[in-house]
């Protein structure tokens, strides 16, 4: 435990120290937090001044689901203003980074049972410490970014599949995977390729290789889990689709402009 504390202590301390710093002061690798200052924190700041979440004509990123940015807005409101809210948003990202490390550690104990039996509970702490030691994880985990939460939902979804037993219903599995994959894509749309597709492939492989079931039953499970997950994920995206349809006439703006039109806006409007 003392060795693990020595490993995890410095990155956690650095993570929290960086989160307590003024946005843009650290991390030259991220251009002094350019994305956070121009997008992840800027959108909540403008929404706060307007009193509502709305699509902004000068920033095309406001047209994407923006789950993380909406959370930053709520944090700003609870913190009493944008200055305190900016730091609170960074601490939110830091706490999510620590939680991600813990979930990955639990996943390691689940998918590596032989190693878990050999090293016992220390494996959980070791994996968490190694993840927090990664420089990239410390950087994005101390800024108001949406990268960390995508990793969290991927690990959580993998854990759902790994923990699935014969007693777990396909409907429940589909609901959990749909919530996690949908929320990950709502946080960052590229999670469709980095989270949703890997989880779909993983769940399909596990269900198809389930012992003691006929091929027909396994195929039916794959279809049921996929259908339920898709419905749940679509339900999470429904508010975004409706908002965009009302604001621009295109439910998926800024995408599919050739089909639905660009509503007079250009994808180059992002600032």
Backbone torsions as a table, in degrees:
resi	resn	phi	psi	omega
1	UNK	NA	-39.1	-179.7
2	UNK	-66.3	-36.4	178.0
3	UNK	-66.4	-42.3	179.3
4	UNK	-65.2	-39.8	177.9
5	UNK	-63.4	-38.1	178.8
6	UNK	-66.8	-33.0	178.7
7	UNK	-75.0	-44.3	-175.3
8	UNK	-82.2	-27.0	-175.7
9	UNK	-58.7	-53.2	-178.2
10	UNK	-59.3	-48.3	-179.5
11	UNK	-65.6	-36.1	177.8
12	UNK	-66.5	-42.5	177.8
13	UNK	-61.8	-43.8	178.5
14	UNK	-64.6	-39.7	179.1
15	UNK	-59.3	-48.9	-178.2
16	UNK	-70.4	-36.7	178.0
17	UNK	-64.3	-43.3	179.1
18	UNK	-66.2	-37.5	179.1
19	UNK	-65.6	-27.5	179.4
20	UNK	-83.1	-3.7	-178.3
21	UNK	-88.7	157.4	179.5
22	UNK	-61.0	132.9	179.1
23	UNK	-55.1	131.4	179.5
24	UNK	93.9	-4.8	-177.2
25	UNK	-80.7	-30.9	-176.2
26	UNK	-113.2	177.8	169.5
27	UNK	62.4	76.2	174.9
28	UNK	-61.2	-27.8	179.2
29	UNK	-62.7	-24.2	177.6
30	UNK	-106.0	23.2	178.2
31	UNK	54.8	47.2	-179.1
32	UNK	55.7	41.1	176.7
33	UNK	68.7	38.9	-176.1
34	UNK	-56.9	-47.7	-178.1
35	UNK	-62.0	-39.4	-179.8
36	UNK	-65.1	-42.2	-175.6
37	UNK	-76.8	-29.2	-176.8
38	UNK	-97.0	-11.0	-172.2
39	UNK	-141.6	-66.3	-171.5
40	UNK	-64.6	-34.4	176.9
41	UNK	-100.7	-27.4	-178.5
42	UNK	-66.8	-42.4	179.0
43	UNK	-61.1	-50.2	177.3
44	UNK	-58.7	-36.5	179.3
45	UNK	-61.9	-45.1	180.0
46	UNK	-70.6	-38.5	176.6
47	UNK	-63.0	-37.2	179.0
48	UNK	-62.9	-42.5	-180.0
49	UNK	-69.1	-30.7	179.3
50	UNK	-83.5	-20.1	-179.7
51	UNK	82.4	12.7	179.5
52	UNK	-165.2	159.8	175.0
53	UNK	-86.8	118.8	-175.1
54	UNK	-146.0	156.3	176.6
55	UNK	-73.1	132.6	-178.1
56	UNK	-102.4	133.1	-176.0
57	UNK	-67.3	-27.7	-175.5
58	UNK	-94.4	-0.1	-178.6
59	UNK	-140.6	103.6	-174.8
60	UNK	-66.1	-21.9	179.3
61	UNK	-64.7	-20.7	178.1
62	UNK	-70.2	-10.1	-179.8
63	UNK	-90.5	-8.6	176.8
64	UNK	-87.9	167.7	-173.2
65	UNK	-53.2	-41.0	172.1
66	UNK	58.5	45.4	178.2
67	UNK	-61.2	-43.3	-177.6
68	UNK	-68.6	-42.1	179.5
69	UNK	-64.5	-36.3	175.9
70	UNK	-64.7	-38.0	176.8
71	UNK	-64.8	-39.3	177.1
72	UNK	-63.3	-35.9	176.6
73	UNK	-62.1	-45.8	179.0
74	UNK	-63.6	-38.0	177.5
75	UNK	-63.4	-41.0	177.7
76	UNK	-62.2	-41.9	179.7
77	UNK	-64.3	-44.9	-179.3
78	UNK	-68.6	-28.4	-177.6
79	UNK	-84.7	-9.4	177.2
80	UNK	93.8	6.5	178.7
81	UNK	158.0	170.9	-175.7
82	UNK	-68.6	-33.9	-177.9
83	UNK	-65.6	-53.7	177.5
84	UNK	-66.9	-34.4	-178.4
85	UNK	-65.9	-32.9	179.3
86	UNK	-64.2	-43.2	177.4
87	UNK	-68.6	-39.5	178.9
88	UNK	-62.9	-36.5	178.0
89	UNK	-64.8	-37.1	177.3
90	UNK	-68.4	-38.4	177.0
91	UNK	-67.5	-35.0	175.3
92	UNK	-59.4	-44.8	178.0
93	UNK	-63.0	-38.7	179.9
94	UNK	-65.6	-43.6	179.5
95	UNK	-65.9	-36.7	176.4
96	UNK	-66.5	-34.2	177.6
97	UNK	-64.9	-42.7	178.1
98	UNK	-64.9	-41.6	178.2
99	UNK	-63.1	-38.4	177.6
100	UNK	-60.3	-43.4	179.0
101	UNK	-60.9	-39.9	179.9
102	UNK	-67.6	-40.4	179.3
103	UNK	-65.9	-41.2	177.7
104	UNK	-63.4	-36.8	177.4
105	UNK	-64.4	-43.2	176.4
106	UNK	-62.0	-38.9	178.9
107	UNK	-64.2	-40.7	179.8
108	UNK	-62.5	-40.7	178.3
109	UNK	-64.9	-29.3	-178.3
110	UNK	-80.1	-44.7	-174.5
111	UNK	-88.1	-10.9	176.9
112	UNK	-122.4	62.6	-173.4
113	UNK	-61.0	-37.0	-179.2
114	UNK	-64.6	-44.0	178.3
115	UNK	-66.7	-37.3	179.9
116	UNK	-63.3	-39.8	179.3
117	UNK	-68.1	-30.9	-177.6
118	UNK	-75.0	-44.5	-176.1
119	UNK	-100.4	-8.5	177.0
120	UNK	68.8	-148.6	-176.1
121	UNK	-66.2	-17.4	-178.4
122	UNK	-63.9	-24.9	-179.6
123	UNK	-60.2	-42.3	-178.8
124	UNK	-57.9	-50.1	179.7
125	UNK	-65.6	-35.9	-178.7
126	UNK	-65.3	-45.6	-179.8
127	UNK	-64.8	-41.9	178.7
128	UNK	-61.4	-42.2	-179.7
129	UNK	-64.9	-42.7	-179.8
130	UNK	-63.0	-42.2	-179.9
131	UNK	-63.9	-42.8	-179.4
132	UNK	-71.1	-19.9	177.8
133	UNK	-75.5	-17.6	-178.4
134	UNK	-64.9	122.3	-177.5
135	UNK	-55.6	-41.8	179.8
136	UNK	-58.1	-41.0	-176.9
137	UNK	-68.3	-37.0	177.7
138	UNK	-67.7	-40.0	-178.1
139	UNK	-65.7	-57.7	-175.9
140	UNK	-71.2	-22.7	179.0
141	UNK	-78.0	-12.4	-179.9
142	UNK	-107.9	4.7	176.1
143	UNK	-116.1	159.0	178.4
144	UNK	-76.6	67.1	-178.5
145	UNK	-109.0	170.1	178.6
146	UNK	-108.9	5.4	-177.7
147	UNK	-69.3	-44.2	-174.8
148	UNK	-61.4	-39.6	-177.1
149	UNK	-69.7	-26.8	175.6
150	UNK	-65.9	-42.8	177.3
151	UNK	-64.6	-39.3	178.8
152	UNK	-59.8	-47.2	-177.8
153	UNK	-70.5	-32.0	175.8
154	UNK	-65.3	-47.1	179.5
155	UNK	-63.6	-41.0	-179.9
156	UNK	-65.3	-40.6	177.8
157	UNK	-64.8	-40.2	177.1
158	UNK	-63.2	-38.8	178.8
159	UNK	-66.2	-37.1	176.7
160	UNK	-60.3	-45.4	179.4
161	UNK	-67.2	-40.6	-178.0
162	UNK	-66.7	-33.0	-177.7
163	UNK	-89.0	-2.1	-178.2
164	UNK	-63.3	131.8	178.4
165	UNK	-121.7	177.4	179.1
166	UNK	-64.6	-24.8	-179.8
167	UNK	-78.6	-19.4	-179.2
168	UNK	-76.2	131.8	-179.4
169	UNK	-79.7	153.0	178.0
170	UNK	-65.6	-33.7	179.7
171	UNK	-64.0	-45.4	179.5
172	UNK	-62.7	-43.3	178.4
173	UNK	-61.2	-42.8	179.3
174	UNK	-64.1	-40.0	179.0
175	UNK	-63.1	-47.1	-178.7
176	UNK	-63.9	-44.6	-179.6
177	UNK	-67.5	-36.9	177.9
178	UNK	-65.2	-40.8	178.1
179	UNK	-63.6	-46.2	-176.2
180	UNK	-70.4	-46.0	179.9
181	UNK	-67.0	-41.9	179.3
182	UNK	-65.0	-42.1	179.1
183	UNK	-66.9	-37.5	177.8
184	UNK	-63.1	-42.9	178.9
185	UNK	-69.3	-31.7	176.3
186	UNK	-69.7	-28.1	176.7
187	UNK	-78.2	-38.3	179.6
188	UNK	-154.6	116.8	-171.3
189	UNK	-61.4	-27.4	178.4
190	UNK	-67.4	-10.0	175.6
191	UNK	-65.0	-13.6	174.9
192	UNK	-58.7	-36.7	178.3
193	UNK	-91.4	-27.5	-175.5
194	UNK	-95.1	-18.1	-177.8
195	UNK	-125.0	-57.1	-174.2
196	UNK	-61.2	-49.9	-178.6
197	UNK	-65.7	-45.6	177.3
198	UNK	-60.7	-40.4	179.4
199	UNK	-66.9	-37.9	177.5
200	UNK	-63.4	-44.0	179.2
201	UNK	-65.1	-42.1	-179.3
202	UNK	-65.1	-46.3	179.8
203	UNK	-63.2	-40.2	178.7
204	UNK	-62.1	-45.0	180.0
205	UNK	-62.8	-43.3	-179.3
206	UNK	-66.0	-43.6	-178.5
207	UNK	-67.2	-37.3	-179.1
208	UNK	-71.9	-23.6	-179.4
209	UNK	-101.6	14.1	178.7
210	UNK	-65.1	130.4	-177.7
211	UNK	-79.8	153.5	174.0
212	UNK	76.1	17.1	-179.9
213	UNK	-132.7	148.9	178.9
214	UNK	-72.7	163.1	179.8
215	UNK	-62.0	-39.8	179.5
216	UNK	-61.8	-41.4	179.7
217	UNK	-66.8	-37.7	179.3
218	UNK	-68.1	-40.4	177.6
219	UNK	-65.4	-36.8	177.9
220	UNK	-65.1	-37.5	177.6
221	UNK	-64.5	-42.9	178.8
222	UNK	-60.4	-44.6	-179.3
223	UNK	-65.0	-41.4	-178.1
224	UNK	-67.9	-47.1	179.7
225	UNK	-61.6	-44.0	179.8
226	UNK	-63.7	-40.8	-179.8
227	UNK	-66.2	-47.6	-179.4
228	UNK	-62.9	-45.4	-179.8
229	UNK	-60.9	-40.8	-179.9
230	UNK	-65.5	-40.9	179.8
231	UNK	-65.1	-44.1	-179.6
232	UNK	-64.9	-44.6	179.5
233	UNK	-62.6	-40.5	178.4
234	UNK	-64.8	-36.9	178.0
235	UNK	-62.8	-36.7	177.3
236	UNK	-65.6	-33.3	-178.1
237	UNK	-85.7	-11.7	-174.9
238	UNK	-55.1	-45.5	179.4
239	UNK	-59.2	-39.8	178.3
240	UNK	-65.0	-44.1	-179.6
241	UNK	-62.7	-43.5	-179.9
242	UNK	-66.3	-44.1	-179.7
243	UNK	-60.2	-45.3	-179.4
244	UNK	-66.2	-39.0	179.6
245	UNK	-62.4	-40.0	179.5
246	UNK	-71.2	-41.9	-174.0
247	UNK	-77.3	-36.6	-172.2
248	UNK	-125.4	-12.2	-174.4
249	UNK	85.5	-4.5	178.4
250	UNK	-121.5	118.6	-178.1
251	UNK	-67.1	-21.8	-175.9
252	UNK	-116.5	19.1	177.5
253	UNK	-54.5	136.7	13.5
254	UNK	-94.0	19.0	-178.5
255	UNK	-95.2	164.6	177.2
256	UNK	53.4	39.8	-179.1
257	UNK	-62.8	-31.7	-179.7
258	UNK	-67.4	-24.1	-179.4
259	UNK	-92.4	-46.6	-174.1
260	UNK	-103.0	-13.6	-175.3
261	UNK	94.3	161.1	-176.3
262	UNK	-103.6	6.2	176.6
263	UNK	56.8	29.9	179.2
264	UNK	78.2	0.5	-178.5
265	UNK	-109.4	157.0	179.7
266	UNK	-115.6	146.0	177.4
267	UNK	-65.2	-12.7	177.1
268	UNK	-85.3	6.3	-178.2
269	UNK	-78.0	-8.5	-178.5
270	UNK	-63.8	138.0	179.3
271	UNK	-127.4	NA	NA
